[in-house]
Amino acid sequence: MRLTLYDRLKPEHKQSIADRYANLPFCHQQIVEALSSEYFFTEVRYGIAADVEFICETKFFGDVFIERDHE
């Protein structure tokens, strides 16, 4: 079964995003919805990806996700 990007988001990054947008629920909801509706990080809109990279302090968007096992 495939997991959405939000399901694969590392817990510490989920918390960072929630903390950053604690006073901006609409922005938080937009990120959660975008990641919950996609399975591949290459399909996420640039603005969402850039926000997540900035908040999570990463240089590569793909690094914020738990690696999937290839069974």
PyMOL commands that place a pseudoatom at each C-alpha (Angstrom):
pseudoatom trace, name=CA, resn=MET, resi=1, chain=A, elem=C, hetatm=0, pos=[0.000, 0.000, 0.000]
pseudoatom trace, name=CA, resn=ARG, resi=2, chain=A, elem=C, hetatm=0, pos=[1.332, 3.425, -0.911]
pseudoatom trace, name=CA, resn=LEU, resi=3, chain=A, elem=C, hetatm=0, pos=[1.710, 6.073, 1.743]
pseudoatom trace, name=CA, resn=THR, resi=4, chain=A, elem=C, hetatm=0, pos=[1.087, 9.719, 1.016]
pseudoatom trace, name=CA, resn=LEU, resi=5, chain=A, elem=C, hetatm=0, pos=[3.899, 12.202, 1.426]
pseudoatom trace, name=CA, resn=TYR, resi=6, chain=A, elem=C, hetatm=0, pos=[2.323, 13.459, 4.635]
pseudoatom trace, name=CA, resn=ASP, resi=7, chain=A, elem=C, hetatm=0, pos=[2.292, 9.915, 6.002]
pseudoatom trace, name=CA, resn=ARG, resi=8, chain=A, elem=C, hetatm=0, pos=[5.980, 9.609, 5.104]
pseudoatom trace, name=CA, resn=LEU, resi=9, chain=A, elem=C, hetatm=0, pos=[6.963, 13.011, 6.511]
pseudoatom trace, name=CA, resn=LYS, resi=10, chain=A, elem=C, hetatm=0, pos=[9.439, 12.561, 9.365]
pseudoatom trace, name=CA, resn=PRO, resi=11, chain=A, elem=C, hetatm=0, pos=[7.807, 13.262, 12.756]
pseudoatom trace, name=CA, resn=GLU, resi=12, chain=A, elem=C, hetatm=0, pos=[10.250, 16.028, 13.646]
pseudoatom trace, name=CA, resn=HIS, resi=13, chain=A, elem=C, hetatm=0, pos=[9.381, 17.825, 10.414]
pseudoatom trace, name=CA, resn=LYS, resi=14, chain=A, elem=C, hetatm=0, pos=[5.641, 17.469, 11.020]
pseudoatom trace, name=CA, resn=GLN, resi=15, chain=A, elem=C, hetatm=0, pos=[6.231, 19.138, 14.375]
pseudoatom trace, name=CA, resn=SER, resi=16, chain=A, elem=C, hetatm=0, pos=[8.385, 21.908, 12.857]
pseudoatom trace, name=CA, resn=ILE, resi=17, chain=A, elem=C, hetatm=0, pos=[5.682, 22.725, 10.321]
pseudoatom trace, name=CA, resn=ALA, resi=18, chain=A, elem=C, hetatm=0, pos=[2.955, 22.671, 12.990]
pseudoatom trace, name=CA, resn=ASP, resi=19, chain=A, elem=C, hetatm=0, pos=[5.006, 24.938, 15.276]
pseudoatom trace, name=CA, resn=ARG, resi=20, chain=A, elem=C, hetatm=0, pos=[5.867, 27.404, 12.495]
pseudoatom trace, name=CA, resn=TYR, resi=21, chain=A, elem=C, hetatm=0, pos=[2.250, 27.762, 11.398]
pseudoatom trace, name=CA, resn=ALA, resi=22, chain=A, elem=C, hetatm=0, pos=[0.600, 27.577, 14.837]
pseudoatom trace, name=CA, resn=ASN, resi=23, chain=A, elem=C, hetatm=0, pos=[-0.835, 31.070, 14.325]
pseudoatom trace, name=CA, resn=LEU, resi=24, chain=A, elem=C, hetatm=0, pos=[-1.545, 30.530, 10.630]
pseudoatom trace, name=CA, resn=PRO, resi=25, chain=A, elem=C, hetatm=0, pos=[-3.905, 27.538, 10.430]
pseudoatom trace, name=CA, resn=PHE, resi=26, chain=A, elem=C, hetatm=0, pos=[-4.775, 28.144, 6.770]
pseudoatom trace, name=CA, resn=CYS, resi=27, chain=A, elem=C, hetatm=0, pos=[-1.122, 27.906, 5.712]
pseudoatom trace, name=CA, resn=HIS, resi=28, chain=A, elem=C, hetatm=0, pos=[-0.622, 24.779, 7.805]
pseudoatom trace, name=CA, resn=GLN, resi=29, chain=A, elem=C, hetatm=0, pos=[-3.736, 23.229, 6.292]
pseudoatom trace, name=CA, resn=GLN, resi=30, chain=A, elem=C, hetatm=0, pos=[-2.520, 23.993, 2.753]
pseudoatom trace, name=CA, resn=ILE, resi=31, chain=A, elem=C, hetatm=0, pos=[0.772, 22.177, 3.359]
pseudoatom trace, name=CA, resn=VAL, resi=32, chain=A, elem=C, hetatm=0, pos=[-0.930, 19.198, 5.001]
pseudoatom trace, name=CA, resn=GLU, resi=33, chain=A, elem=C, hetatm=0, pos=[-3.477, 18.916, 2.176]
pseudoatom trace, name=CA, resn=ALA, resi=34, chain=A, elem=C, hetatm=0, pos=[-0.812, 19.196, -0.517]
pseudoatom trace, name=CA, resn=LEU, resi=35, chain=A, elem=C, hetatm=0, pos=[1.337, 16.486, 1.062]
pseudoatom trace, name=CA, resn=SER, resi=36, chain=A, elem=C, hetatm=0, pos=[-1.684, 14.308, 1.857]
pseudoatom trace, name=CA, resn=SER, resi=37, chain=A, elem=C, hetatm=0, pos=[-2.809, 14.264, -1.756]
pseudoatom trace, name=CA, resn=GLU, resi=38, chain=A, elem=C, hetatm=0, pos=[0.502, 13.267, -3.370]
pseudoatom trace, name=CA, resn=TYR, resi=39, chain=A, elem=C, hetatm=0, pos=[2.657, 10.160, -3.352]
pseudoatom trace, name=CA, resn=PHE, resi=40, chain=A, elem=C, hetatm=0, pos=[5.754, 11.519, -5.121]
pseudoatom trace, name=CA, resn=PHE, resi=41, chain=A, elem=C, hetatm=0, pos=[7.650, 14.606, -4.006]
pseudoatom trace, name=CA, resn=THR, resi=42, chain=A, elem=C, hetatm=0, pos=[8.254, 15.631, -7.611]
pseudoatom trace, name=CA, resn=GLU, resi=43, chain=A, elem=C, hetatm=0, pos=[4.507, 16.305, -7.922]
pseudoatom trace, name=CA, resn=VAL, resi=44, chain=A, elem=C, hetatm=0, pos=[4.337, 18.902, -5.122]
pseudoatom trace, name=CA, resn=ARG, resi=45, chain=A, elem=C, hetatm=0, pos=[4.042, 22.545, -6.162]
pseudoatom trace, name=CA, resn=TYR, resi=46, chain=A, elem=C, hetatm=0, pos=[7.240, 24.558, -5.899]
pseudoatom trace, name=CA, resn=GLY, resi=47, chain=A, elem=C, hetatm=0, pos=[5.919, 26.989, -3.275]
pseudoatom trace, name=CA, resn=ILE, resi=48, chain=A, elem=C, hetatm=0, pos=[4.875, 24.203, -0.910]
pseudoatom trace, name=CA, resn=ALA, resi=49, chain=A, elem=C, hetatm=0, pos=[8.187, 22.397, -1.384]
pseudoatom trace, name=CA, resn=ALA, resi=50, chain=A, elem=C, hetatm=0, pos=[10.160, 25.612, -0.783]
pseudoatom trace, name=CA, resn=ASP, resi=51, chain=A, elem=C, hetatm=0, pos=[8.214, 26.353, 2.414]
pseudoatom trace, name=CA, resn=VAL, resi=52, chain=A, elem=C, hetatm=0, pos=[8.819, 22.846, 3.747]
pseudoatom trace, name=CA, resn=GLU, resi=53, chain=A, elem=C, hetatm=0, pos=[12.537, 22.997, 2.882]
pseudoatom trace, name=CA, resn=PHE, resi=54, chain=A, elem=C, hetatm=0, pos=[12.896, 26.364, 4.633]
pseudoatom trace, name=CA, resn=ILE, resi=55, chain=A, elem=C, hetatm=0, pos=[10.950, 25.390, 7.761]
pseudoatom trace, name=CA, resn=CYS, resi=56, chain=A, elem=C, hetatm=0, pos=[12.717, 22.024, 8.069]
pseudoatom trace, name=CA, resn=GLU, resi=57, chain=A, elem=C, hetatm=0, pos=[16.120, 23.553, 7.258]
pseudoatom trace, name=CA, resn=THR, resi=58, chain=A, elem=C, hetatm=0, pos=[16.963, 21.147, 4.450]
pseudoatom trace, name=CA, resn=LYS, resi=59, chain=A, elem=C, hetatm=0, pos=[18.476, 21.796, 1.057]
pseudoatom trace, name=CA, resn=PHE, resi=60, chain=A, elem=C, hetatm=0, pos=[16.646, 18.950, -0.687]
pseudoatom trace, name=CA, resn=PHE, resi=61, chain=A, elem=C, hetatm=0, pos=[12.897, 18.470, -0.388]
pseudoatom trace, name=CA, resn=GLY, resi=62, chain=A, elem=C, hetatm=0, pos=[13.197, 14.678, -0.566]
pseudoatom trace, name=CA, resn=ASP, resi=63, chain=A, elem=C, hetatm=0, pos=[15.220, 14.611, 2.666]
pseudoatom trace, name=CA, resn=VAL, resi=64, chain=A, elem=C, hetatm=0, pos=[12.183, 15.471, 4.813]
pseudoatom trace, name=CA, resn=PHE, resi=65, chain=A, elem=C, hetatm=0, pos=[10.569, 12.092, 4.128]
pseudoatom trace, name=CA, resn=ILE, resi=66, chain=A, elem=C, hetatm=0, pos=[11.137, 8.657, 5.620]
pseudoatom trace, name=CA, resn=GLU, resi=67, chain=A, elem=C, hetatm=0, pos=[12.691, 6.373, 3.036]
pseudoatom trace, name=CA, resn=ARG, resi=68, chain=A, elem=C, hetatm=0, pos=[10.400, 3.678, 1.758]
pseudoatom trace, name=CA, resn=ASP, resi=69, chain=A, elem=C, hetatm=0, pos=[11.448, 0.054, 1.868]
pseudoatom trace, name=CA, resn=HIS, resi=70, chain=A, elem=C, hetatm=0, pos=[11.742, -1.458, -1.604]
pseudoatom trace, name=CA, resn=GLU, resi=71, chain=A, elem=C, hetatm=0, pos=[10.478, -4.963, -1.048]
for i in range(1, 71): cmd.bond("trace and resi %d" % i, "trace and resi %d" % (i + 1))
show_as sticks, trace
zoom trace
